[in-house]
């Protein structure tokens, strides 16, 4: 595991001049003046929702206001993202972003907002990789064996994914590009039906969230050949990264973080950042994330913004090379 980015809470508070709400002024100019909302572009129970709900109690305690998680699930994250981009920039409305913040500019041609310019970063919160798992229809037991099999059967091996442009989709396309294979994507309306077909032998593999596939790997129904992140997962320590297993330079890491309307005063962003770092500090929070296959990783606003811009550039090239058409 790499070293988390976040500084100690004490340093963060010293840099921002923030203090817990109990010590803050209660005058008319104090912030926050009312409950703070975290808009989640997914339904309850999903990864983004769980991250937001794990974080919100600690943030609320430090801010002295309730932090409300509001789910706005639609077919695309862009609806909820645009809602926050156009919200009053006073620090009371944030957006829980995933990989789509970096990829949406490359996947949609008619966005009426710019995810990278109309929203700015508060803090990176967590990271996660997916696992490359194969089912009973695939005899390969290693990444190299899978590559050899795929090259001997170009276009015949099927990998299932959920959303268009999701981390699982891009993980498969980057695999094709670096390995010189022609895996064929089979789109599903969600990860669950893809997993059902994988277990039933209708498709050959998927790149799915590690906690989702672990029970089936432990039961011997699926085989995990590699993880997509730069480091091994603590949940599957015996499984190599795909880069280790024969594809140097391979990495698809899902990053989850909080963003906010770009014109929000920097002093308020700094206050929110300090409370995110505080909320991530307890061992109980880190353990809950770890049990979900996530690593708690706070950051400064500038660091998260820089990482997002770099990821957008890198994944934009993957999208273009794969011929993934904007919608």
Secondary structure as the mmCIF struct_conf table of DSSP 4:
data_model
#
loop_
_struct_conf.conf_type_id
_struct_conf.id
_struct_conf.beg_label_comp_id
_struct_conf.beg_label_asym_id
_struct_conf.beg_label_seq_id
_struct_conf.end_label_comp_id
_struct_conf.end_label_asym_id
_struct_conf.end_label_seq_id
HELX_LH_PP_P HELX_LH_PP_P1 UNK A 2 UNK A 4
HELX_LH_PP_P HELX_LH_PP_P2 UNK A 6 UNK A 8
HELX_RH_AL_P HELX_RH_AL_P1 UNK A 9 UNK A 16
TURN_TY1_P TURN_TY1_P1 UNK A 17 UNK A 17
HELX_RH_3T_P HELX_RH_3T_P1 UNK A 21 UNK A 23
BEND BEND1 UNK A 24 UNK A 24
BEND BEND2 UNK A 27 UNK A 27
TURN_TY1_P TURN_TY1_P2 UNK A 28 UNK A 29
BEND BEND3 UNK A 31 UNK A 31
BEND BEND4 UNK A 34 UNK A 34
STRN STRN1 UNK A 36 UNK A 40
BEND BEND5 UNK A 41 UNK A 42
TURN_TY1_P TURN_TY1_P3 UNK A 44 UNK A 45
BEND BEND6 UNK A 46 UNK A 46
HELX_RH_AL_P HELX_RH_AL_P2 UNK A 47 UNK A 63
TURN_TY1_P TURN_TY1_P4 UNK A 64 UNK A 64
BEND BEND7 UNK A 65 UNK A 65
STRN STRN2 UNK A 67 UNK A 71
BEND BEND8 UNK A 75 UNK A 76
TURN_TY1_P TURN_TY1_P5 UNK A 77 UNK A 77
HELX_RH_AL_P HELX_RH_AL_P3 UNK A 78 UNK A 85
TURN_TY1_P TURN_TY1_P6 UNK A 86 UNK A 86
BEND BEND9 UNK A 87 UNK A 87
BEND BEND10 UNK A 89 UNK A 92
STRN STRN3 UNK A 93 UNK A 97
TURN_TY1_P TURN_TY1_P7 UNK A 99 UNK A 99
HELX_RH_AL_P HELX_RH_AL_P4 UNK A 100 UNK A 107
BEND BEND11 UNK A 109 UNK A 109
BEND BEND12 UNK A 112 UNK A 113
TURN_TY1_P TURN_TY1_P8 UNK A 115 UNK A 118
STRN STRN4 UNK A 119 UNK A 134
TURN_TY1_P TURN_TY1_P9 UNK A 136 UNK A 137
BEND BEND13 UNK A 142 UNK A 142
HELX_RH_AL_P HELX_RH_AL_P5 UNK A 143 UNK A 152
TURN_TY1_P TURN_TY1_P10 UNK A 153 UNK A 156
STRN STRN5 UNK A 158 UNK A 161
BEND BEND14 UNK A 162 UNK A 163
TURN_TY1_P TURN_TY1_P11 UNK A 164 UNK A 165
HELX_RH_AL_P HELX_RH_AL_P6 UNK A 167 UNK A 179
TURN_TY1_P TURN_TY1_P12 UNK A 180 UNK A 180
STRN STRN6 UNK A 184 UNK A 187
BEND BEND15 UNK A 189 UNK A 190
HELX_RH_AL_P HELX_RH_AL_P7 UNK A 191 UNK A 200
TURN_TY1_P TURN_TY1_P13 UNK A 201 UNK A 201
BEND BEND16 UNK A 202 UNK A 204
STRN STRN7 UNK A 205 UNK A 209
HELX_RH_AL_P HELX_RH_AL_P8 UNK A 210 UNK A 218
TURN_TY1_P TURN_TY1_P14 UNK A 219 UNK A 220
BEND BEND17 UNK A 221 UNK A 222
STRN STRN8 UNK A 223 UNK A 227
BEND BEND18 UNK A 228 UNK A 231
HELX_RH_3T_P HELX_RH_3T_P2 UNK A 234 UNK A 236
TURN_TY1_P TURN_TY1_P15 UNK A 237 UNK A 238
BEND BEND19 UNK A 239 UNK A 239
HELX_LH_PP_P HELX_LH_PP_P3 UNK A 240 UNK A 240
STRN STRN9 UNK A 241 UNK A 241
TURN_TY1_P TURN_TY1_P16 UNK A 242 UNK A 246
TURN_TY1_P TURN_TY1_P17 UNK A 248 UNK A 249
STRN STRN10 UNK A 253 UNK A 261
TURN_TY1_P TURN_TY1_P18 UNK A 262 UNK A 263
BEND BEND20 UNK A 264 UNK A 264
HELX_RH_AL_P HELX_RH_AL_P9 UNK A 266 UNK A 281
BEND BEND21 UNK A 282 UNK A 282
HELX_RH_AL_P HELX_RH_AL_P10 UNK A 283 UNK A 291
TURN_TY1_P TURN_TY1_P19 UNK A 292 UNK A 293
STRN STRN11 UNK A 295 UNK A 296
HELX_RH_AL_P HELX_RH_AL_P11 UNK A 301 UNK A 322
TURN_TY1_P TURN_TY1_P20 UNK A 323 UNK A 323
HELX_LH_PP_P HELX_LH_PP_P4 UNK A 324 UNK A 326
#
